[in-house]
Amino acid sequence: MRLILLAILAMSFPAMARENMPAKAWLENMSQALREQEFKISLIQLQADHIRPLVYIHGKVNDEEVAFLEHLNGPPKNAVRVGNTVTFIEHDQPAYSVHSSRIQGVIPAALADDVSKLEQGYQFVLGGRSRIAGRPGQLVRIIPTDTNRYGYQVWLDMDTYLPLRFDMISVDKQLLEQLLVVELIVLDEVPAILKEAYKQEWPAVMSQSDRDSGEDWQFSWLPAGFKVLIKDQHRLIGSKEAVEYIAISDGLANISVYVAKAGEAPLPEELVTRNGLSLATERVGNAEVVAVGKVPAETLSRIAKSIMLQ
């Protein structure tokens, strides 16, 4: 009888541990699962005017992460990641590679990273539980600590900790975008497609353009947690005018800022799309600044106004 009781307690311990697990621990387990586990997910990306079915496969070959993303509708469009190199394969242009730790556009990179980095701009709160893709899921709300960014909700599979659903929520609690898993398969071994991807010779990573000296744009204000990731300078096709490109992010929200010499044409008005993508333009001295990202337009406008030449 004692052995039976111990066996029952051992079987129930994981469930008991999950009952007392804080929201951050759920996210930390998800981060580890996204990096370490072999799995295949079929999911749908839902936006206001788009529905995109996708397949994402992940595994490890020789202790290195390998992933494959396939768009199921429209012309062939795939992405392959081996380590920190992502290669895009599309039907109408040669394959090209970039340096990245995740394939953009599917699961946010921050969710597979150190989630503590998000605490500068968000707090984590446990929600309820529901069934998604035939699996019990735990909701974790990622709530912004200010009005400069949107909020997020993620449902985690209670057995594997892999994400089952990811929502982006506006300041007024409207659903802007959703990634919804319709099938999750945990794999016993690395699938052949990832093994082949690991052995394949992919194009070399594209190098950043050479920067002109003296063009060092800085921001006097960024929302808490946002950092500059990339600074690049290039010339637009068909123009000799140099354009400065700056990418900033808080781990979940990504913003692109473009700076060019002001022209005579009127600037476009602020724009907010139904999927949360906003655009704001400002004139700063003799420069024209355009900021684009999935954050409130007011945030973009304030960022654009704060730019200055160091």
Buried (B, 14 or more C-beta within 10 A) or exposed (E): EEEEEEEEEEEEEEEEEBEEBEBBBBBBBBBEBBEEBBBBBBBBBBBEEEEBEBBBBBBBBEEEBBBBBBBEEEEEBBBBBBEEBBBBBBEEEEEBBBEBBBBBEBBBBBBBBEBEBBBBBBBBBBBEEEEBBEBBBBBBBBBBBEEBBBBBBBBBBBEBBBBBBBBBBBBEEEBBBBBBBEEBEBBEEBBEBBBEBBEEEBBEBEEEEEBEEEEEBEBEEBBBBBEBEEBEBEEEEEEEEBBBBBBBBBBBBBBBBBBBEBEEEEBEEBEBEEBBBBBBBBEBEEBBBBBBBBBBBBBBBBBBBBBEBE
